[in-house]
Amino acid sequence: MNLQYISDSKGQTTGVFIPINEWNNLKNKYKGLEEEDVTIPHWHTKVVRERIDDYRKDPGSALDFDSAMDDIENEL
């Protein structure tokens, strides 16, 4: 696949350009690839809202990303 990466002025990758013939091949291989209608299950929305409420009640109970990753790695 001949991809072209798009970067911002700081050199951070911000996007990918896929040639149209390769995009068409991907769409044929993965039916529904370009469908944008994403349905989030009700149970998932409920869990996220509960977690947001918990965070708002006690923001200090949340871990930052690095701390969370350290905890996960220590448990492995």
QUITALIN-V415769 format. One record per backbone hydrogen bond with DSSP energy under -0.5 kcal/mol. NH is the residue of the N-H (numbers start at 1). CO is the residue of the C=O. If there is no record, write none. Layout:
nh->NH co->CO
nh->NH co->CO
This chain:
nh->3 co->1
nh->4 co->17
nh->6 co->15
nh->8 co->12
nh->11 co->8
nh->14 co->6
nh->15 co->6
nh->17 co->4
nh->18 co->16
nh->19 co->2
nh->19 co->17
nh->22 co->19
nh->23 co->19
nh->24 co->20
nh->25 co->21
nh->26 co->22
nh->27 co->23
nh->28 co->24
nh->29 co->25
nh->30 co->26
nh->31 co->29
nh->33 co->30
nh->35 co->32
nh->38 co->36
nh->39 co->37
nh->40 co->38
nh->41 co->39
nh->44 co->41
nh->45 co->41
nh->46 co->42
nh->47 co->43
nh->48 co->44
nh->49 co->45
nh->50 co->46
nh->51 co->47
nh->52 co->48
nh->53 co->49
nh->54 co->50
nh->55 co->51
nh->56 co->52
nh->57 co->53
nh->58 co->54
nh->61 co->58
nh->62 co->59
nh->68 co->64
nh->69 co->65
nh->70 co->66
nh->71 co->67
nh->72 co->68
nh->73 co->69
nh->74 co->70
nh->75 co->71
nh->76 co->72
nh->76 co->73
